[in-house]
Amino acid sequence: MVLSKDVAVHQSTATSIADLFYSARNRLGQHDGSSFLDLLSRPSVEAACRRCHHHWRDRIYTPWITLSLFLSQILSSDHSCDEAVEKFQKYRHDHGLALVSPDTGSYCEARQRLPEAMIWDLARRTGQSIHKHSDKSWLFQGRPVKVVDGSTVVMPDTPENQAAYPQSSRQAPGLGFPMARILVIFSLAVGTVLDAAVGPYRGKQTSELALLRQIIGHFQPGDIVLADRFYCSFWLIAALQARGVDLVVRLHQARTADFRRGRRLGREDHRVTWPRRLEVPDWMDRAEYDTMPRELVMRELRIRVRDRTKRVREMVIATTLLDPEIYPAGELRGLFRERWHAELDFRTLKTVMQMEMLRTKTPEMARKEIGMYFLAYNLIRGMMAEAARAEEIEPRKLSFKGALHTARAFEESHLYEAARIAADLHGLIELIGKKRVGLRPDRYEPRAVKRRPKPHPVLKMPRREAQRLIRAGQIPYSKG
């Protein structure tokens, strides 16, 4: 099909911050670590659409244009559809193209047409590509480490969202927000989202372990999984070992470590066996239960952490890395402390990128929005990995927030000019490489805010009921 001149022009030039990464392909293509940048080119996005059997017409808001604007919207500080459309208007004005309608309806309809599977496919492929090309010095004894953790997000209170992702049972109807649980597999080396699952916050089979079982096929032989005590499950460990995957996890509170038993490997470090439970879990059928090993050989060792206040915390970690010669206790203690990066990565997603409260009003669009957050997050992490490689440091020593600010400034100052972006890309990489994370070991901050909220009362009834009482003159109101 021959494209119109208008469509051909705007598809062949830069449109948003997405081209910041796409243009990097030509400038950084000689580095293996930047191959992920190919994943966001227009041909690659269209190929992803075809893999999802999504057919589109050649119009102004093509999948590539829509994805670019959606990505720019996610990375902006405003997050509004109106700002995304206005950026597109400015681009078309600068290139002598006919302006589109300032109404956001067409853009919002184009976002709805984007296949959910395509967005998640791009997010996963991008994160995994960056992780795959990690420098060997970023790995743990040459092995990739993947951190597993879960969190929650809330979304607008619409009937569709409530039906798919019910609010907490502790909140009265009409006063809460729909809540979704997300389970994420992070790369410890580069911080990218490698895979994720989304489900309701409450109900049967909605726990983090249930979500992890949905994506357990992601793990490959040789991987090391790092997790907190909630994942210290016999069934999970057995399933991972069957795939050739090792686990380092804090001992669950229901288990007790007795270092007088088992085979001693060192001071407060021993090898023990965990027998299989006699009861079949509710979520597992008998046939699967029979395939599970009758016992697991585990290694348990105690960790003592002393912080700046001289307080000592003790914990026991369990692992399937049994050889004390290959995996000394000191290295395992250091590795487990790295698990905290999952908490920091979630803080980056939910606080820095403002993913904690979604803005879309249907379950499908909410899942698309989460996938776009992961894609945008991975692309920034990819630029940080390139900067770390250039500076010969670990990516975790660079500031994500600083990299995000630099990318935003770079986009705005270049006004979407592909040639200028390509010419100055190494400057962007150099600037990101200067955004270092401060050395603040065992930092403590109060879980409290100094700024007082406005003295408005808490809404204790559904909004429509409150509006009815306002019209009846029974409760005060504020104009606005």
N, C-alpha and C positions, 0 to 999 in steps of 0.2 A: 504494500500500500504506500502511495506517495503522500507524505505529510504536507500540510499547508505550510507556507513560508513562516507564518506566525508560530506554529507549533514546533517546526524544525529549529527555528532560532532559539527559542527558550528551552528546548531540550538539549541543545548542544553547548550551552553555557552554564555558568554557576547560578544557583538559585538560593542557596541558604548555607548554613553552617555544615550541611552534609558534604558540600564540595570541599570544605577545608580538609576533610579526610580523603575524599576521592582524588583531589589534586595531589595529595601527598604520594600517590602511587608512582607518579612520574619522577618525582624528586627523590624519593626514598626507596624506589623499587629495587635498588641493588642490594638492600638489606633483607635477609630472610624474614626478620621479625616484622616487617611492614606488609607482608602479603595479605594481612587481614583487610587492608585498605581496598583491595579489589572487590570486597564483598558489598560495598556500598555504591558501586558504579551503576549507571542506568541499565546497561545490559544485564548486570548481575541481579538487580532488583526485578527486572522483567523476567529473567530466568526463574527466580524464586516464585514469581506469580504463576508461571507455567507449571512449576512443580506442584503447586497447590491447585492446579486446574482452574485458575482465575483468568477469565477473558475480559478485556477492556477495550474501549473505543479510544481512538486518538482524539483527545479533547484537551482543554487547557489543564485541568487537574488530572494528569496521568498518574499512575501509581508512583512513578519516580518523583514527580513534583510534589504530590501529596505527602509522600514519606519524608521528603526533605523539609517541607513546611512543618509537619508534625514533629520532626526531630528538633527543628529550630524552636518550636513552641515549648517543647519539654526542657530545653537547655536555657531558655530565657528566664528572667526573674519574674516576669509578669504571667506567663503561662496562658494567656488569653488567645482565643481564636482570632479576635479582632487584630491583635498585634501581628499575628502570623500573616493575615491577609494584607495588612498595611505594608509589611516588609515585601511581600510579593508585588504589591502595587508599585512600590518604589523601584524595585528591580525592573519591572516592565516599563515604567516611565523613563528610567535611565537608558534603556535600550530601544526606545522609540516604538514600543509595542502598544497595542490598544489596551487600555485599562480594563480590568475586570470589575464586576460589581463590588462595591464596598461591603455589601451584605455578606455575612459569613455562612449563609445557608449552603451555598454550593460547595464550599470547602468542607463543611461539616458532613455533607452527604458523601463527599469523596473519601473522607476518613472512614465513614461507615462501610464503604465499598472495599477498603483495603482488607485482604484476607488476614484473619487472626493468625493462621498458621504461618503465613509468610513473615509477619513481624517477629514471631517467636523463633522461626528458623534463622532469620538474619541475626537476632540477638545471640542465639546459641553458637552459630558458626563464627561470629566475630569474636566472642569470648574464648572459644576453644582454639581458634587460630592464634590469638595472641599468647595464650597459655602454651600451646604446642611449641612455639618458637622462643620460649624462655631460655635465657643463657643458663648454662650448666651450673654456674656459680650461684644462681638463685634457687637451686633445688636443694633438697635434703639428701645428702649422700648420693646425688645423681638420680633421685627418685622424685616424681611430682607429688606434692602434698595438696589435698583438696579439703577445704574446711566446710563443714555442714552446719547450718543453723537455720532457725525459723523466726518469723516475726509476723506482725499483722498490719493491715492497712484498712482504713475506713473510706467510705464513699458516700455520695449524696443519698439522702433518705427518699428513695423512690420505691413504688411497689415492686418494680421489676428487680431492683437490687436487693430488697428485703426478701423476696422469694428465693433468690439464688444464694444470698449470703446473709442469713438472718443476724440481727443484732444480738448483743450479749443478753442472756436471760435475766441478768441483774438490772436491766434497764426497762422502764415502762414503755409500752407501745406508744409510738409517736414522739418519744423523747430521745431515742438513741439513733445510732447510725449503723447501716449495714457494715459488717466486718468480714474481711477475708483473711485467711491464713496463707502465708507464703513460705515455702521451704526452698532454700537456695544452696547451691553448691558453688563455693568461691574457690578461685585459684589462690593459694597462699603466696605464690611467687609474684604474680602480677596483679592480683586483686580483682580479676574479671569474674563476671557471672558466667559459669560454665553451663549450668542447667538450673531449672526451677520448676516448681509445681505450685498451683494455686487451688485452694479449696475453701469450703465454708469454715467459719471459726468454731462452730459447734455442731454436734450431731455425730452419728456413728461413723467410724473410720475417717475422722477429720483431724487426727493428731498429726504432729510432725513426722512421726514414724510411718504413719499410713501414707503421707505424701511422699516420703522418701522411697517407699516401696514402689511407687509409680515410676520413679526415674532411676531406680537402682541399676538399670542397664547402662547408664552413662559410665560407670566405673570400669576401668580397664586393668588387666593384669599389671602389677607393678605399682599401682597407685597406693598412696597412704592417705587414709581418711582421718581427719582431726575433728573431734566433736566434744561437746560437754556431756555431763553425766546422764542426761535424758536418753542418749543414744547407746548407753551401756546395756545392750539387750543381747541375750544369748542368740536369738533368732537373727538379728541383724548381723552380728559378728559371724555367725555360721554362713549366712548368705554371701557376705563379702569374701570370706575365705574361699568359698566355692568358686569365686571369680578371680582368685589370685590377688586379692586386695587386703592390705593390712590396715589395722585400726589403732589409733592412740586416743584414749578417752578417759575421762575422770570416772572413778569407780562410783557406781550408783549407790545412793544412800541406803538401799535395802540390802546391800552386800557388805560384809565385814571382812577386812583383810587381817588375817592372823599370820604374821611373819614367822611364827614358830613352826609352821607347817610347810609342806612342799619342799622343793629343791632350792637351797639357798644359792643365790647368784652374787650376793654382795650385801652390804649393810642395808637392811630394810628393802631388799630387792630379792624376789623369789619367783619360782615357777610353780603354778598350781593347776589343778584341773577343775573345771566347772561342769557338773553333771546336768544333763538335760532334764527339764521339768517333766513330770509324769502327766500333767494335764495338757490337753491340746488347747491352744488359744482360740478364742471365738472367731477370729478372722482367718484362721488357718484350717484347711481340711485335713483329714486323717492321712491321705496319701502324701501330702507335702510334709506333714509331721514325721512320717516314717522315713523320709529321705534325709532328715536332719541328723547330724552326728550325735552319738550318745553322750559325748563329752567334748569339751574344748580345753586345749592346753593354753593357758594364759600366763602372762607375766605381770606381776603387780610390784610397784615400787612407790615409796613415799617421797613426796616433795615438800620441802620447807622453803617458804618465800618470806624474806625479811624486807619490809618496805622502809621508807625514810623515817617513819615514826618509830622504828625499831620493833614494830609488831611483827610477830612470826605467825604465818598461816600455814597449816599443814593440810595436805590432801594426798590421796592415793590415786595414781593413774594405773589403768589396765591397758595392756597392749598385746598384740599378736607378734610383735617384733621380739622374738625370744632370745636371740644370741647377744649376750652382753659384750662380746668382743667386737662385733660389727656395730652394735647399737649401744654404746655405753650409757649408763644411767644419767650422766650429766648432760649428754646430748638430747636424750629423751625429755629431760626436765626443761631444757631450753626450748625444745620443739613444742611442748604442750603450752608453754606461756605464749606462743605465737597464736594460739587459738583465739585470743582476744581480738585479733584482726577482724574476725567475723562480726563482732559487735561494732567495731569502728566502720566497717563497710556498710552495715545496715544504717548506722548513724549518717553516713555520707549520703546514702540513697534517700532516707526519710527526712533528714533535717536539711542538709546542704542542698539537695536537689528537690526537696519538698514533695516527696512521694507519699508521705504519711496520710495525707487527705487527698484522695483522687477527686477528679472533677467531672467525670463522665457519668451518665445517668442510666445506663443499661449494663447488664453483666458482661455482654460481649465487648462493649467499648471499654469497660473497666479492665478487662484482661488485656485488650490491645494497649491501653495506656500503661499498664504494668510492663508489658513487653517492650514498649518504646522507652520507658525509663531504663530498663536493663540495656537496651541497645545504645542509648546515649551514654550511659555510664561506661559501658565497655569501650566505646570509641575514645572517650577521654582517657581511660586507662591505657588504651593502645598508644596514644600519643605520649603518655607518661613513660611507657616502656621504651619507646624510641629515645626519649630524652635521657632516661636512666642508662641506656646502652651507650649513648654518646658521652655521658658524664662518667661512665664506668662506676656506677653505684647501683644499689638495689632499688627497684621501683617503689618499694615501701618507704623509702626515705624522702620521697617527693610528696608535696602537698596536693591532694586532689582539688581542694577548694581553690588554691592558687592556679592550678592548671585550668580549671573551669573559668575563672575570671580572665585568664589570658586568652583562652579560646573565644570567649564572648567579645573581648576587645578587638581581637584579630578579625573576627567576622565583621564587626561594625565598622572598623576603620578601612577595610578593603571594599566595602559596599558590594560584596558578592562578585568581584572581578576575578575570574579564574586565573588569568595570567599573573595578576599581582599576588594572589595567594600562592601560586606555584613558585614564583620568584623569591618570596620571602618565607617560605615554609621552614627552611633551616633556622631562620631567626626565631620562629615560633617555638621550635624544638629547643633552641638554646634558652629562651625565656622560661619555658616550663622546667628546664633542668636547673634553673636557679631557685625555684620555689621549693625549698627544703622544709621538712618537718622538724620542728624544734625538738631537742633532746630533753624529754620530760618524763623520766622513768617514775612509775608509781605515782602519777599525779592524782591528787584528790581535789574534788570540787563539791560544794554543798548541793544537794538536790533541792534547790529552792530558787525562786526568782526574786529579784529586788524590785523590779518595776511592778507597781500595783495595777490590777485590771480596773477597767471602768466600773463604777459602782452600780451596775445594772443587776437586778435580781435574776436568779436562775429560772429559765423557762421550765415549769413543772407540769405542763399539759401540752397536748398537740397544738401546733401553731394555728391550725384552722379553728380550734376551739377557743384559743386566745383571741383571735380576730373577731369571732362572734361575740365574745364578751366585751371587747372594745366597742363594737358597734352598739351594743346594748348599754354602754356607759357604766359597766360594772367594774372594770379595771382600767388604770391609767395607760397611756400609750405615748410613744415618741414619734413625732412627725419625721418623715424622711423617705 
